[in-house]
């Protein structure tokens, strides 16, 4: 899938330009799919449109009544009501009605937009949770989260403001033209003849200013990059005595920004001058021609005032339509990117069944038969090649080998993070493809190399292994994981907030929380992925003891760099270049003059 439009850029304008979609029939058809989320609230949407029509209609009546008020003051009105006070009261009534109608319009559109957008966010988040791992390997987290934040925010603006504003401007434009035509065809034709010239020039100026403003922002973003880079690498700048080189680089970038900004301000100044001369010149021309019509008796002063007001409304509508068109283009781009995510192929995960359901528990006999695999992002590199091995229930096996040999891939395939390219993996004689995915992963627990904790409390993090666990079960899991003692030393104990990604805990403490989580889950199959590789000796001893407790009575797969942690394994598989090159116990393999023996000697030499 194309990655076009993904991710926030350094400046909003450039990003908007990149994310705009032309309003073609095909793009509109695609974008309209997002309105499926509005359908449950269509009654409120229709009511909102009704109040929009009423508020726009009362808005269009205002200039007409204002003109009649002036004519009434001069005794020249042909209306049924000639009383100046009654007309003024009527004018106030028009404004009052418009205020009431506008309130209900905003109220109903807000209900539709808030609910529809919440549904879109729910749908996106549910999709995020059910997308396969390889989807996340192709995209950065920032790119993905911008779909649920900036893109959905853009859609919310469209549903709550832009669409209503578009309808209002169109009603104002059409209604205004009808009103002025009824008042005076001659003056209308005169006004419409001058209008296109002003609008075309305004659009040309506007486009040029927008382009220069974007260039200014781009240049400013470049200067910010220089600041960011140099401050992050300030030690390198000073070590190479490049302080003045960087100052010159920053000054050159800043001078370019100033030049672009001044060019933009030149056009802005010219544009403002043109608007003042063009718009007000046009209005003067209309008033002049209208005054001649008043003089000839073809028009009243009140009608001329109404006409000028309608002309102003029409001008504002035409000017606003350009901006609304641009916003709709951006919204189409946003809706397409949201729909791209919603159309992604997801995993068939289900609502979790009770964790303690023993009937769905596997025994843990695992067989890899002729397994071949390449990552979806690197199909030309074969990570595993025709791999076959067996693990019996309750057995502890260790995977050893250099980085990139395929050790972590073996366990990721067991959890069905990826699909095999060849061969099969079975548990208890049943192909893992035949398992319900949620059921399969329920039976597998993992203690990763880098423990990721959530920002809540220690209790919540341990309970992540089984959300329905009791406080006593959580405490028992902590005891078995050698975590209970350090937890009790915190003032808030189990209610201690661990901070983002567990930053308030040490590596060993985080690892023991992860082990407690796995103990609470009580899986039939356990994966320990480099679980002690980054710990000091004391933490390693405590974590190792906790892991020994965790491995009791389970099929365990241990991935380790430190060979001291796998001496007790029933079987060691030495993986190199995607194949099993050695197999046997620690004693047997250490006697052979192979890869394992050489790794062991190397580690003993280092210590």
C-alpha positions in Angstrom: 0.0 0.0 0.0 1.3 3.4 -0.9 2.6 5.5 2.0 1.6 8.8 0.3 0.3 11.4 2.7 1.4 9.6 5.8 3.0 11.4 8.7 3.1 15.0 10.0 5.5 17.2 8.2 7.5 20.0 9.9 5.1 22.6 8.7 1.4 22.5 8.3 1.1 24.2 4.9 3.4 21.9 3.1 1.6 19.0 4.6 -1.8 20.4 3.5 -0.5 20.8 0.0 0.7 17.2 -0.1 -2.5 15.9 1.4 -4.9 17.8 -0.8 -7.0 15.8 -3.3 -8.5 17.3 -6.4 -12.4 17.3 -6.3 -12.8 14.7 -9.1 -15.8 12.5 -9.4 -13.8 9.4 -8.4 -12.2 11.1 -5.3 -15.6 12.5 -4.2 -17.1 9.0 -4.5 -14.2 7.5 -2.4 -14.5 10.4 0.2 -18.2 10.0 0.5 -17.7 6.6 2.0 -16.8 8.4 5.2 -20.4 9.6 5.4 -21.5 6.0 6.3 -20.5 7.1 9.8 -23.0 9.9 9.6 -25.9 7.6 8.6 -26.8 6.6 12.2 -27.4 10.3 12.9 -29.1 11.2 9.6 -32.3 12.5 11.4 -30.3 15.0 13.4 -28.2 15.9 10.3 -31.5 16.6 8.3 -32.8 18.7 11.2 -29.5 20.6 11.3 -29.8 21.3 7.5 -33.4 22.5 8.0 -32.3 25.0 10.6 -29.3 26.0 8.4 -31.9 26.7 5.6 -34.0 28.8 8.0 -31.0 30.8 9.4 -29.7 31.4 5.9 -33.1 32.5 4.7 -33.5 35.0 7.6 -30.0 36.2 6.9 -31.1 37.0 3.3 -34.2 38.8 4.4 -32.1 41.3 6.5 -30.9 43.6 3.7 -34.4 43.7 2.2 -36.1 44.8 5.5 -33.2 47.3 6.1 -33.9 48.9 2.7 -37.6 49.0 3.4 -36.8 50.7 6.8 -34.9 53.5 5.0 -37.7 53.9 2.4 -40.3 54.0 5.1 -38.3 56.9 6.8 -38.4 58.7 3.4 -42.1 57.9 2.9 -41.4 56.0 -0.3 -42.2 52.4 0.6 -44.8 50.4 -1.3 -45.0 47.8 1.5 -48.2 46.8 3.3 -46.5 48.1 6.6 -45.4 51.7 6.4 -44.8 52.2 10.1 -41.1 52.8 10.7 -41.4 51.4 14.3 -43.1 48.2 13.1 -40.5 47.7 10.3 -37.6 48.2 12.8 -39.4 45.7 15.2 -39.6 43.3 12.3 -35.9 43.8 11.6 -35.1 43.0 15.2 -37.4 39.9 14.9 -35.4 38.7 11.8 -32.2 39.0 13.8 -33.7 37.2 16.8 -35.0 34.3 14.5 -31.6 34.1 12.9 -29.9 33.8 16.3 -32.3 31.0 17.4 -32.0 29.1 14.1 -28.2 29.4 14.2 -28.2 28.0 17.7 -30.1 24.9 16.7 -28.1 24.5 13.5 -24.8 24.5 15.5 -26.4 22.2 18.2 -27.6 19.5 15.8 -24.5 19.6 13.6 -22.3 19.3 16.7 -24.2 16.2 17.8 -23.8 14.6 14.4 -20.1 15.5 14.0 -19.1 14.6 17.6 -20.8 11.2 17.5 -19.7 10.4 13.9 -16.1 11.4 14.7 -16.1 9.3 17.9 -17.3 6.3 15.8 -14.5 6.9 13.3 -12.0 7.1 16.1 -13.4 3.9 17.7 -13.3 2.1 14.3 -9.7 3.2 13.7 -8.5 2.2 17.2 -10.2 -1.2 16.9 -8.5 -1.6 13.5 -5.1 -0.6 15.0 -5.5 -3.2 17.7 -6.3 -6.0 15.2 -3.8 -5.1 12.5 -0.9 -7.6 12.1 2.7 -6.8 13.3 4.1 -6.4 9.8 1.8 -3.4 9.3 3.6 -1.6 12.1 7.0 -2.5 10.7 6.3 -0.5 7.6 5.2 2.7 9.4 6.3 4.9 12.2 4.1 5.3 15.2 3.9 9.0 14.6 2.5 8.4 11.1 -0.2 6.1 12.4 -1.3 8.2 15.3 -1.7 11.2 13.0 -4.5 9.3 11.3 -6.5 9.2 14.5 -5.6 12.8 15.5 -4.9 15.3 12.7 -6.9 13.5 9.9 -9.9 12.7 12.0 -9.7 16.3 13.4 -9.8 17.5 9.8 -12.9 15.4 9.2 -14.5 16.8 12.3 -14.0 20.3 11.1 -15.6 19.3 7.8 -18.7 17.7 9.4 -19.2 20.5 12.0 -18.1 23.7 10.2 -17.0 23.3 6.5 -20.2 21.6 5.2 -22.5 23.9 7.0 -20.5 26.9 5.8 -20.5 25.6 2.2 -24.3 25.2 2.2 -24.7 28.6 3.7 -22.4 30.3 1.2 -24.2 28.6 -1.7 -27.6 29.7 -0.4 -26.3 33.2 0.1 -24.9 33.4 -3.4 -27.9 32.0 -5.2 -30.4 33.9 -2.9 -28.4 37.1 -3.3 -28.4 36.9 -7.1 -32.1 36.2 -7.2 -32.9 39.2 -4.8 -30.7 41.7 -6.8 -32.2 40.5 -10.1 -35.7 41.1 -8.8 -34.7 44.6 -7.5 -33.0 45.8 -10.7 -31.9 43.8 -13.7 -29.9 46.8 -15.1 -27.9 47.3 -11.8 -27.5 43.5 -11.4 -26.0 43.1 -14.9 -23.7 46.1 -14.2 -22.5 44.6 -10.9 -22.1 41.1 -12.4 -20.0 42.5 -15.3 -17.4 44.1 -12.8 -17.4 41.1 -10.4 -15.5 38.4 -12.5 -12.5 40.7 -13.1 -12.1 41.4 -9.4 -12.5 37.7 -8.4 -10.0 36.4 -11.0 -7.4 38.9 -9.9 -8.0 38.1 -6.2 -7.6 34.4 -6.9 -4.3 35.0 -8.8 -2.9 37.2 -6.0 -4.2 34.7 -3.3 -2.5 31.7 -5.0 0.8 33.6 -5.3 0.7 34.8 -1.6 -0.1 31.2 -0.4 2.8 29.8 -2.4 5.2 32.4 -0.9 3.9 31.9 2.6 4.5 28.2 2.2 8.0 28.8 1.0 8.6 31.1 4.0 7.4 28.3 6.4 9.6 25.8 4.6 12.7 28.0 4.9 11.9 28.6 8.6 11.6 24.9 9.1 15.1 24.5 7.7 16.5 27.0 10.1 14.7 25.1 13.0 16.3 21.8 11.8 19.8 23.5 12.0 19.0 24.6 15.6 17.7 21.1 16.5 20.7 19.3 15.0 23.4 21.5 16.4 21.9 21.5 19.9 21.5 17.8 19.9 25.1 17.3 18.7 26.6 20.3 20.6 29.5 18.1 21.9 30.5 17.3 18.3 30.2 20.9 17.2 32.6 22.0 20.0 35.0 19.0 19.6 35.4 20.0 15.9 35.6 23.7 16.8 32.7 24.4 14.3 30.8 27.0 16.4 31.3 29.8 13.8 30.7 27.5 10.9 27.3 26.6 12.4 26.5 30.3 13.1 27.3 31.1 9.5 25.1 28.2 8.3 22.2 29.4 10.5 22.6 33.0 9.4 22.6 32.0 5.7 19.4 30.0 6.2 17.8 32.8 8.2 18.7 35.4 5.5 16.9 33.2 2.9 13.9 33.1 5.1 13.8 36.9 5.5 14.1 37.3 1.7 11.2 35.0 1.0 9.1 36.6 3.8 9.7 40.1 2.4 8.7 38.9 -1.1 5.5 37.5 0.4 4.8 40.8 2.3 5.3 42.7 -1.0 2.6 40.6 -2.6 0.4 40.9 0.5 0.7 44.6 0.4 -0.1 44.8 -3.3 -3.1 42.4 -2.7 -4.5 44.6 0.1 -4.1 47.7 -2.1 -5.9 45.9 -4.9 -8.7 44.8 -2.6 -9.1 48.3 -1.2 -9.1 49.8 -4.7 -10.9 47.0 -6.6 -13.6 46.1 -4.1 -14.4 49.6 -2.9 -13.9 50.9 -6.4 -16.5 48.4 -7.6 -18.9 49.3 -4.8 -18.4 53.0 -5.7 -19.2 52.2 -9.3 -22.3 50.3 -8.3 -23.4 53.1 -6.0 -22.8 55.6 -8.8 -24.8 53.6 -11.3 -27.5 52.9 -8.7 -27.6 56.6 -7.8 -28.3 57.4 -11.4 -31.1 54.8 -11.4 -32.5 56.4 -8.2 -32.3 59.8 -9.9 -34.2 58.5 -12.9 -36.9 57.0 -10.6 -36.0 53.3 -11.5 -34.9 52.6 -7.9 -35.5 53.8 -4.4 -32.7 54.7 -1.9 -33.8 51.8 0.3 -33.6 49.4 -2.6 -30.1 50.7 -3.5 -29.0 50.1 0.1 -30.4 46.6 0.0 -28.7 46.0 -3.3 -25.3 47.2 -2.0 -25.7 44.9 1.1 -26.7 41.9 -1.1 -23.6 42.7 -3.3 -21.4 42.6 -0.2 -22.9 39.2 0.8 -22.4 37.8 -2.7 -18.8 39.0 -2.7 -18.1 37.5 0.7 -19.7 34.2 -0.4 -17.6 34.0 -3.6 -14.4 34.8 -1.6 -15.3 32.2 1.0 -16.0 29.5 -1.6 -12.4 29.4 -2.6 -11.2 28.7 0.9 -14.0 26.2 1.4 -12.9 24.4 -1.8 -9.4 24.2 -0.4 -10.6 22.8 2.9 -12.8 20.2 1.1 -9.7 19.1 -0.9 -7.8 18.6 2.4 -10.7 16.7 3.9 -10.9 14.4 0.9 -7.2 13.6 1.4 -7.8 13.0 5.1 -10.8 10.8 4.5 -8.9 8.7 1.9 -6.0 8.1 4.4 -8.5 7.1 7.2 -10.3 4.7 4.8 -6.9 3.2 3.7 -6.4 2.2 7.3 -10.0 0.9 7.8 -9.6 -1.2 4.6 -6.4 -2.9 5.7 -6.6 -6.6 6.2 -6.8 -7.3 9.9 -6.2 -10.4 12.1 -9.2 -12.5 13.1 -8.9 -11.9 16.8 -11.9 -12.4 19.1 -13.2 -11.1 22.4 -11.1 -12.8 25.1 -12.6 -15.8 26.7 -12.1 -16.4 30.5 -8.3 -16.7 31.0 -8.8 -19.6 33.5 -10.6 -21.8 31.0 -8.6 -25.1 31.4 -10.6 -26.8 28.5 -8.8 -24.5 26.0 -5.3 -25.1 27.4 -2.8 -26.9 25.2 -0.3 -29.5 26.4 2.6 -27.7 24.7 4.1 -30.3 22.2 5.5 -28.1 19.4 6.7 -29.3 16.0 8.4 -27.1 13.4 8.5 -29.0 10.0 10.5 -27.7 7.0 9.7 -24.0 8.0 10.8 -21.4 5.6 10.3 -17.7 6.1 11.2 -14.2 4.7 9.9 -10.9 6.2 7.3 -9.1 4.1 9.5 -6.0 4.0 12.6 -8.1 2.8 11.2 -10.9 0.7 14.6 -11.4 -1.0 16.3 -12.4 2.3 15.4 -15.8 3.5 15.5 -15.7 7.3 14.7 -19.3 8.0 15.5 -22.2 5.7 13.8 -25.6 5.8 13.9 -25.7 9.6 12.7 -28.8 11.5 12.8 -29.5 15.2 10.5 -30.7 18.0 9.8 -29.6 21.6 8.0 -32.0 23.9 5.6 -30.8 26.5 7.3 -29.4 29.6 10.7 -29.3 27.9 13.1 -26.4 28.1 14.9 -25.6 24.9 17.4 -22.8 24.2 18.0 -21.0 21.0 21.6 -19.7 20.6 23.4 -18.0 17.8 24.7 -14.7 16.4 22.4 -11.7 16.0 20.3 -11.9 12.9 20.5 -15.7 12.8 16.7 -16.0 13.1 16.2 -16.8 16.8 13.5 -14.2 17.5 11.8 -15.0 14.2 11.2 -18.6 15.3 9.1 -17.5 18.3 7.3 -14.8 16.4 6.1 -17.4 13.9 4.9 -19.5 16.8 2.7 -16.6 17.9 1.5 -16.1 14.3 2.8 -12.6 14.0 3.7 -13.5 10.4 2.5 -16.2 7.9 4.9 -18.9 6.9 6.3 -19.1 3.3 6.8 -22.8 3.6 6.4 -25.8 5.9 4.2 -25.9 9.0 4.2 -25.4 12.8 1.9 -27.5 14.9 1.0 -27.6 18.6 -0.3 -31.0 20.0 -0.4 -32.3 16.5 -2.7 -29.5 15.3 -1.5 -26.9 12.7 -1.4 -23.4 14.3 -3.3 -22.1 11.3 -6.3 -24.1 12.5 -6.2 -22.5 15.9 -8.4 -19.5 16.8 -5.8 -16.8 17.0 -6.9 -15.5 20.4 -7.0 -19.0 21.8 -3.4 -19.7 20.4 -1.9 -16.5 22.0 -3.7 -17.2 25.3 -1.6 -20.3 25.6 1.7 -18.5 25.0 3.4 -16.2 27.5 6.4 -14.0 26.6 9.0 -12.2 28.7 10.7 -9.9 26.2 14.3 -8.5 26.2 13.0 -5.0 26.5 10.1 -5.0 29.0 7.4 -2.5 28.0 5.3 -1.4 30.9 2.2 0.8 30.6 2.0 4.1 32.4 -0.4 2.9 35.2 0.3 1.3 38.5 2.4 -1.8 39.3 -0.8 -3.7 40.1 -2.3 -2.8 36.7 0.8 -3.8 34.9 0.9 -7.3 36.6 -2.8 -7.7 36.1 -2.3 -7.1 32.3 -1.5 -10.9 32.3 -5.0 -11.6 33.5 -7.3 -8.6 33.9 -9.8 -10.6 36.0 -7.2 -11.6 38.6 -7.8 -10.9 42.3 -5.5 -8.8 44.4 -4.3 -12.0 46.2 -3.4 -13.6 42.9 -1.5 -10.5 41.8 0.5 -10.5 45.0 1.2 -14.2 44.7 2.5 -13.7 41.2 4.7 -10.9 42.5 6.1 -13.2 45.2 7.0 -15.9 42.7 8.7 -13.4 40.4 10.9 -12.1 43.3 9.2 -8.7 42.9 7.1 -8.6 46.1 9.9 -7.3 48.3 10.9 -4.3 46.2 7.2 -3.4 45.6 6.6 -3.4 49.3 9.5 -0.9 49.7 7.6 1.7 47.7 5.4 4.1 49.7 2.4 3.3 47.5 3.4 -0.4 47.1 1.2 -2.0 44.4 -0.4 1.3 43.6 2.9 2.9 42.7 2.7 4.6 39.3 5.5 3.2 37.1 5.7 6.2 34.7 5.8 6.1 30.9 7.2 2.8 29.6 8.1 1.9 33.3 10.8 4.7 33.5 10.6 4.9 37.3 11.7 1.3 37.7 15.2 -0.2 37.2 15.8 -2.8 34.4 15.7 -5.7 36.9 12.5 -4.4 38.5 10.8 -4.1 35.1 11.8 -7.6 34.2 10.4 -9.1 37.4 7.1 -7.2 36.8 7.1 -8.8 33.3 7.7 -12.2 34.8 4.9 -11.7 37.4 2.7 -10.8 34.5 3.6 -14.0 32.7 3.1 -16.1 35.9 -0.4 -14.6 36.3 -1.3 -15.4 32.7 -0.2 -19.0 33.5 0.5 -20.0 29.8 1.2 -23.5 28.7 4.1 -22.3 26.4 6.6 -19.8 27.6 9.0 -17.6 25.6 12.0 -15.9 27.3 13.6 -13.5 24.8 17.0 -12.3 26.0 15.4 -11.8 29.4 18.6 -11.1 31.3 20.9 -9.7 28.6 21.0 -6.1 30.0 21.0 -6.8 33.7 23.7 -6.5 36.4 24.8 -9.7 38.3 22.5 -9.2 41.3 19.4 -8.4 39.2 20.3 -11.3 36.9 20.4 -13.7 39.9 17.0 -12.5 41.1 15.4 -12.6 37.6 17.0 -16.0 36.9 15.5 -17.4 40.1 12.1 -15.9 39.1 12.4 -17.4 35.6 13.2 -20.9 37.0 9.9 -20.6 39.0 8.0 -19.5 35.9 9.3 -22.3 33.8 8.1 -25.1 36.1 5.8 -27.4 34.3 5.7 -25.4 31.0 7.1 -25.8 27.6 9.8 -23.1 27.5 11.8 -21.6 24.7 14.7 -19.5 25.9 16.6 -17.1 23.6 19.9 -16.0 25.2 23.2 -14.4 24.5 24.5 -15.1 28.0 25.1 -18.9 27.8 25.3 -19.1 31.6 21.5 -18.7 31.7 20.8 -21.8 29.6 23.0 -24.5 31.2 19.8 -26.1 32.7 18.0 -26.3 29.3 17.0 -29.9 28.2 18.2 -29.1 24.6 20.1 -26.3 22.9 19.6 -25.4 19.3 22.4 -23.4 17.7 21.0 -21.3 14.9 23.2 -19.8 12.2 22.1 -18.2 8.9 18.5 -19.4 9.3 19.4 -23.1 9.9 20.0 -25.4 12.9 23.7 -26.1 12.8 24.2 -27.8 16.2 21.8 -29.5 18.6 22.2 -31.1 22.0 22.7 -30.5 25.7 25.1 -28.0 27.2 27.6 -30.7 28.2 27.6 -32.4 24.7 27.9 -29.1 22.8 30.6 -27.6 25.0 32.7 -30.7 24.3 32.4 -30.3 20.5 34.6 -27.9 18.7 31.7 -26.1 17.1 29.9 -22.7 17.2 28.5 -23.2 20.7 31.8 -24.3 22.1 33.5 -21.2 20.6 30.8 -18.9 21.9 31.3 -20.4 25.4 35.1 -20.0 25.3 34.7 -16.4 24.1 32.3 -15.5 26.9 34.4 -17.2 29.6 37.4 -15.2 28.2 35.5 -11.9 28.4 34.5 -12.6 32.1 
